């Protein structure tokens, strides 16, 4: 059974009538850690990847939740890392 509201589908556990909220973000960005480990700056990343400093800032502050695949690809190439080194899913 599901419960629909404002185009968001919430599954309902019929046994205890608990609504699971899928609006809670459980993805974290680890860009600050990579910048620190590689001893680099937003300016250097911008110059070598073309990713805007404002984009980097919003990712670092956790405010940009719509990061493009192109941006993630450029960061992976810049840091020579896997996508899991940049973003992480954290369970409840």
Secondary structure, DSSP 8 states (H G I E B T S, - for coil): -EEEETTEEEEEETTTTEE--TTS--EEE-HHHHHHHTT--HHHHHHHH---HHHHHHHHTT------HHHHHHHHHHHT--GGGTEEE---
